[in-house]
Amino acid sequence: MESRLVVGVDGSDASLAALDWAVDEAARRTLPLHIVHASTWERYEGVVPARTTDRPSEQILAENVVGTAAERARLRAPDLHLTTDVLAEDASTALLREGGEGTIVVVGSRGHGEFADLLLGSVSLIVAARSHCPVVVVRGDRHALEARHGRILLGVGEHDVDSPAVRFAFREAAVREAELDVVRTWRRPARGPADHLLTRRAGGAYLAEESSELLDMALEAAASEHPRVRLHRDTVEGAAHRVLTERSAAADLLVVGARRRQELVGLELGRVAHRALHHASCPVAVVPRQDPETKEGDR
């Protein structure tokens, strides 16, 4: 069970959106919020405050970034338990370390100084790909950021029977009193010999029924723990990464599980989570699943 939220800020518009989302989420869950700014004291664009102490001017500016973020958070939620920290190190390293057990890490989709045409910043991608706790990358339009849809979207893969992602999505729907829209996709296998058993059994009806049975198993435990959550379940033919990205336009949060494998940055996530982080129309929660048995093609 989550015990605190950590949000990374750097003064950018994306990080302010992440801060607002994190404040609202901490208030909903009655969790303490820890605001972190990490930097190797690189100089930001714009005017640097005059040096009035022995501290580097870049450090003073970093403290101003955190102080401004804390003031914004207090105005948004005056009763929120709030702490701050300024760390002189690489942002992704700091956030990965802060994301210990019982933590949700929240980051913006792009950081200060990222190229304008990037869909996802490097820090966000690294943290989402390597964290061992849930990471929420805040993106999307105003309706999603202000939770106007009243819907949480959950993608269920074949390894998601009572998985951390399933439990996270149910808790999120419960605290928001939102509908939980659960999707399991299926695809017909490539055509094989006419007498092959898989070919004979791979009709759409059979695959849809098989997916529905997996969905029942995946949701059973969490649904019994959250009987008041309004549940909409669906099995859809198609590629999961495309289906979920399209459906995210009507959701306040997309929840996906992610494997943890030693791959190049981003490839640890699998296709579904990777595409969601780049193209979803709402914030994306990536919930890690420790599963050394996961195969490359599973997602």
Buried (B, 14 or more C-beta within 10 A) or exposed (E): EBEBBBBBBBBBEBBBBBBBBBBBBBBBBEBBBBBBBBBEEEEBEEEEEEEEEEEBBBBBBBBBBBBBBBEBBEEBBEEBEBEBEBBEEBBBBBBBBBBBEEBBBBBBBBBBEBEEEBEBBBBBBBBBBBBEBBBBBBBBEEBBBEBEBBBBBBBBBEBBBEBBBBBBBBBBBBEBEBBBBBBBBBEEEEEEEEEEEEBEEBEEEEBBEBBBEBBEEBBEEBBEEBEEBEBEBBBBEEBBBBBBBBBBBBBBBBBBBBBBBEEEEBBBBBBBBBBBBBBBBBBBBBBBBEBEEBEEEBB
